[in-house]
Amino acid sequence: MTTHLQREIDKLKKKILYMGAEAEEILRIAVEALVSRNVKLAREAIESDERLDHLEVEIEEDCLKILALHQPVATDLRYVIAVLKINNDLERIGDLAVNIAERVTYLADRPSFHMPLDLKGMARLTQLMVKRSLDAIVNTDSKLAREVRASDDEIDDINHGMYDVITEYITRNPDQVEPALHVLSATRHLERIADQATNIAEDVIYLVEGDIVRHQHETYSTNNVENDK
């Protein structure tokens, strides 16, 4: 690798790690807003997304410039391709966090209502998946990335369970259809954020091992989550 290319790769690495931290922070704020029905926090998350959008464009331009000017090969080429994909995944996490925050701005103006949902638990597991996928980037850890992929099944199961609870709640409380659907929307956005974390994990596996693992199945133990608490 030439010195100039190494410099560009190093700059790219710093930018994608910074973007990961920004995406994680927007998600944290949106989740806190959802749990507490805090409109001020929700608006903060919504406004923060613009920074992420600008950063996504900047990183994409940097990747394309490296590809055009340096024509990287082997590991360097895989890295740039992985960053292009991770960049998009992180921007999507920001968008989904904003969608959650927008649900909060609606729910905060409505009377409180109770559904037996563990939103905090689902949000915690989703945030943990995002955190671990970003840790996998930082440490180029394909083992951790595979654990993240496997843990997505648990989020899917939780979301399916919540769908059943909300459907039953709407049947018993037809006057609460609209707010219940906003809660359902928030849970679906959390599930999709977990999917984006899975995508990032797959990109890390590709980066480290050169292996495309989409549509392959990973086994998972809940001990993986417990060890990261």
C-alpha positions as a Python dict, from the first residue, in 0.01 Angstrom:
ca = {
    (1, 'M'): (0, 0, 0),
    (2, 'T'): (129, 347, -87),
    (3, 'T'): (171, 602, 189),
    (4, 'H'): (-96, 822, 33),
    (5, 'L'): (-347, 537, 15),
    (6, 'Q'): (-270, 440, 375),
    (7, 'R'): (-342, 798, 481),
    (8, 'E'): (-675, 797, 298),
    (9, 'I'): (-773, 460, 448),
    (10, 'D'): (-686, 584, 797),
    (11, 'K'): (-899, 898, 747),
    (12, 'L'): (-1185, 683, 623),
    (13, 'K'): (-1158, 460, 927),
    (14, 'K'): (-1184, 757, 1163),
    (15, 'K'): (-1486, 895, 980),
    (16, 'I'): (-1682, 569, 979),
    (17, 'L'): (-1612, 518, 1350),
    (18, 'Y'): (-1728, 873, 1420),
    (19, 'M'): (-2043, 813, 1217),
    (20, 'G'): (-2107, 494, 1413),
    (21, 'A'): (-2084, 687, 1739),
    (22, 'E'): (-2324, 951, 1604),
    (23, 'A'): (-2578, 689, 1492),
    (24, 'E'): (-2556, 515, 1829),
    (25, 'E'): (-2615, 845, 2010),
    (26, 'I'): (-2921, 935, 1800),
    (27, 'L'): (-3064, 591, 1873),
    (28, 'R'): (-2995, 632, 2246),
    (29, 'I'): (-3179, 966, 2254),
    (30, 'A'): (-3474, 832, 2053),
    (31, 'V'): (-3509, 527, 2278),
    (32, 'E'): (-3493, 740, 2592),
    (33, 'A'): (-3758, 970, 2441),
    (34, 'L'): (-3981, 671, 2363),
    (35, 'V'): (-3956, 518, 2709),
    (36, 'S'): (-4015, 851, 2888),
    (37, 'R'): (-4246, 1006, 2622),
    (38, 'N'): (-4017, 1308, 2624),
    (39, 'V'): (-4089, 1542, 2332),
    (40, 'K'): (-3779, 1753, 2390),
    (41, 'L'): (-3553, 1448, 2352),
    (42, 'A'): (-3752, 1331, 2050),
    (43, 'R'): (-3695, 1662, 1875),
    (44, 'E'): (-3325, 1646, 1962),
    (45, 'A'): (-3300, 1308, 1789),
    (46, 'I'): (-3488, 1436, 1484),
    (47, 'E'): (-3266, 1743, 1451),
    (48, 'S'): (-2945, 1541, 1498),
    (49, 'D'): (-3016, 1325, 1195),
    (50, 'E'): (-2913, 1601, 954),
    (51, 'R'): (-2552, 1570, 1072),
    (52, 'L'): (-2561, 1199, 998),
    (53, 'D'): (-2698, 1260, 648),
    (54, 'H'): (-2416, 1503, 566),
    (55, 'L'): (-2156, 1263, 703),
    (56, 'E'): (-2295, 975, 496),
    (57, 'V'): (-2255, 1176, 175),
    (58, 'E'): (-1902, 1280, 274),
    (59, 'I'): (-1793, 923, 347),
    (60, 'E'): (-1944, 792, 24),
    (61, 'E'): (-1756, 1058, -173),
    (62, 'D'): (-1432, 964, 6),
    (63, 'C'): (-1482, 597, -80),
    (64, 'L'): (-1550, 669, -445),
    (65, 'K'): (-1245, 897, -461),
    (66, 'I'): (-1022, 623, -317),
    (67, 'L'): (-1157, 371, -566),
    (68, 'A'): (-1105, 607, -860),
    (69, 'L'): (-764, 748, -770),
    (70, 'H'): (-590, 457, -597),
    (71, 'Q'): (-757, 147, -740),
    (72, 'P'): (-705, -53, -417),
    (73, 'V'): (-684, -433, -428),
    (74, 'A'): (-726, -726, -189),
    (75, 'T'): (-782, -622, 175),
    (76, 'D'): (-786, -250, 98),
    (77, 'L'): (-1052, -298, -167),
    (78, 'R'): (-1264, -507, 70),
    (79, 'Y'): (-1230, -238, 335),
    (80, 'V'): (-1355, 40, 108),
    (81, 'I'): (-1646, -173, -15),
    (82, 'A'): (-1737, -267, 344),
    (83, 'V'): (-1728, 98, 451),
    (84, 'L'): (-1957, 195, 163),
    (85, 'K'): (-2213, -57, 285),
    (86, 'I'): (-2170, 16, 657),
    (87, 'N'): (-2204, 386, 581),
    (88, 'N'): (-2548, 323, 433),
    (89, 'D'): (-2649, 97, 723),
    (90, 'L'): (-2556, 363, 979),
    (91, 'E'): (-2748, 632, 794),
    (92, 'R'): (-3049, 400, 790),
    (93, 'I'): (-3020, 346, 1167),
    (94, 'G'): (-3037, 724, 1206),
    (95, 'D'): (-3349, 741, 987),
    (96, 'L'): (-3521, 465, 1185),
    (97, 'A'): (-3431, 633, 1515),
    (98, 'V'): (-3593, 949, 1381),
    (99, 'N'): (-3904, 748, 1295),
    (100, 'I'): (-3918, 630, 1657),
    (101, 'A'): (-3879, 988, 1778),
    (102, 'E'): (-4165, 1098, 1553),
    (103, 'R'): (-4390, 838, 1717),
    (104, 'V'): (-4301, 998, 2051),
    (105, 'T'): (-4418, 1343, 1939),
    (106, 'Y'): (-4760, 1189, 1872),
    (107, 'L'): (-4785, 973, 2186),
    (108, 'A'): (-4674, 1250, 2422),
    (109, 'D'): (-4991, 1449, 2342),
    (110, 'R'): (-5220, 1155, 2419),
    (111, 'P'): (-5341, 1028, 2757),
    (112, 'S'): (-5125, 756, 2907),
    (113, 'F'): (-5236, 401, 2846),
    (114, 'H'): (-5097, 68, 2955),
    (115, 'M'): (-5002, -229, 2741),
    (116, 'P'): (-4805, -523, 2880),
    (117, 'L'): (-4506, -457, 2656),
    (118, 'D'): (-4138, -469, 2750),
    (119, 'L'): (-4036, -178, 2527),
    (120, 'K'): (-3738, -107, 2749),
    (121, 'G'): (-3615, -464, 2713),
    (122, 'M'): (-3652, -467, 2335),
    (123, 'A'): (-3486, -127, 2307),
    (124, 'R'): (-3198, -239, 2531),
    (125, 'L'): (-3132, -549, 2321),
    (126, 'T'): (-3150, -348, 1999),
    (127, 'Q'): (-2905, -90, 2132),
    (128, 'L'): (-2675, -371, 2245),
    (129, 'M'): (-2679, -521, 1895),
    (130, 'V'): (-2583, -185, 1746),
    (131, 'K'): (-2308, -136, 2005),
    (132, 'R'): (-2165, -482, 1947),
    (133, 'S'): (-2173, -441, 1568),
    (134, 'L'): (-1977, -115, 1608),
    (135, 'D'): (-1734, -288, 1845),
    (136, 'A'): (-1685, -549, 1574),
    (137, 'I'): (-1589, -272, 1331),
    (138, 'V'): (-1345, -111, 1574),
    (139, 'N'): (-1175, -441, 1654),
    (140, 'T'): (-1226, -604, 1311),
    (141, 'D'): (-1371, -892, 1510),
    (142, 'S'): (-1555, -1139, 1288),
    (143, 'K'): (-1635, -1370, 1583),
    (144, 'L'): (-1824, -1090, 1756),
    (145, 'A'): (-1989, -1001, 1425),
    (146, 'R'): (-2119, -1357, 1391),
    (147, 'E'): (-2264, -1338, 1743),
    (148, 'V'): (-2444, -1016, 1648),
    (149, 'R'): (-2594, -1185, 1342),
    (150, 'A'): (-2719, -1475, 1550),
    (151, 'S'): (-2879, -1249, 1813),
    (152, 'D'): (-3114, -1094, 1557),
    (153, 'D'): (-3350, -1392, 1595),
    (154, 'E'): (-3424, -1290, 1954),
    (155, 'I'): (-3530, -940, 1848),
    (156, 'D'): (-3752, -1090, 1578),
    (157, 'D'): (-3920, -1317, 1833),
    (158, 'I'): (-3979, -1028, 2073),
    (159, 'N'): (-4132, -817, 1798),
    (160, 'H'): (-4364, -1097, 1691),
    (161, 'G'): (-4476, -1134, 2052),
    (162, 'M'): (-4541, -761, 2079),
    (163, 'Y'): (-4749, -771, 1761),
    (164, 'D'): (-4975, -1031, 1922),
    (165, 'V'): (-5009, -828, 2242),
    (166, 'I'): (-5091, -506, 2056),
    (167, 'T'): (-5345, -682, 1832),
    (168, 'E'): (-5522, -820, 2137),
    (169, 'Y'): (-5509, -480, 2306),
    (170, 'I'): (-5672, -312, 2005),
    (171, 'T'): (-5947, -577, 2002),
    (172, 'R'): (-6027, -501, 2365),
    (173, 'N'): (-5975, -124, 2338),
    (174, 'P'): (-6101, -10, 1995),
    (175, 'D'): (-6088, 354, 2108),
    (176, 'Q'): (-5707, 321, 2140),
    (177, 'V'): (-5636, 197, 1788),
    (178, 'E'): (-5431, 496, 1673),
    (179, 'P'): (-5192, 526, 1970),
    (180, 'A'): (-5152, 146, 1978),
    (181, 'L'): (-5052, 148, 1612),
    (182, 'H'): (-4790, 416, 1686),
    (183, 'V'): (-4644, 190, 1954),
    (184, 'L'): (-4648, -101, 1707),
    (185, 'S'): (-4468, 118, 1455),
    (186, 'A'): (-4199, 197, 1712),
    (187, 'T'): (-4140, -172, 1780),
    (188, 'R'): (-4110, -243, 1409),
    (189, 'H'): (-3853, 35, 1374),
    (190, 'L'): (-3653, -121, 1658),
    (191, 'E'): (-3662, -454, 1477),
    (192, 'R'): (-3540, -290, 1158),
    (193, 'I'): (-3256, -120, 1346),
    (194, 'A'): (-3153, -465, 1467),
    (195, 'D'): (-3159, -576, 1103),
    (196, 'Q'): (-2924, -290, 1014),
    (197, 'A'): (-2689, -397, 1296),
    (198, 'T'): (-2697, -745, 1143),
    (199, 'N'): (-2606, -597, 805),
    (200, 'I'): (-2310, -419, 964),
    (201, 'A'): (-2199, -745, 1125),
    (202, 'E'): (-2215, -918, 786),
    (203, 'D'): (-2005, -639, 635),
    (204, 'V'): (-1744, -688, 908),
    (205, 'I'): (-1733, -1062, 836),
    (206, 'Y'): (-1680, -982, 468),
    (207, 'L'): (-1407, -733, 557),
    (208, 'V'): (-1217, -971, 784),
    (209, 'E'): (-1276, -1307, 616),
    (210, 'G'): (-1380, -1217, 262),
    (211, 'D'): (-1684, -1435, 320),
    (212, 'I'): (-2034, -1328, 206),
    (213, 'V'): (-2266, -1466, 475),
    (214, 'R'): (-2604, -1321, 379),
    (215, 'H'): (-2882, -1581, 402),
    (216, 'Q'): (-2664, -1812, 610),
    (217, 'H'): (-2781, -1903, 961),
    (218, 'E'): (-2588, -1842, 1283),
    (219, 'T'): (-2660, -2027, 1608),
    (220, 'Y'): (-2696, -1808, 1914),
    (221, 'S'): (-2680, -1837, 2290),
    (222, 'T'): (-2835, -1577, 2524),
    (223, 'N'): (-2509, -1598, 2721),
    (224, 'N'): (-2360, -1372, 2454),
    (225, 'V'): (-2590, -1089, 2559),
    (226, 'E'): (-2550, -1158, 2929),
    (227, 'N'): (-2171, -1134, 2897),
    (228, 'D'): (-2198, -787, 2745),
    (229, 'K'): (-2417, -633, 3014),
}
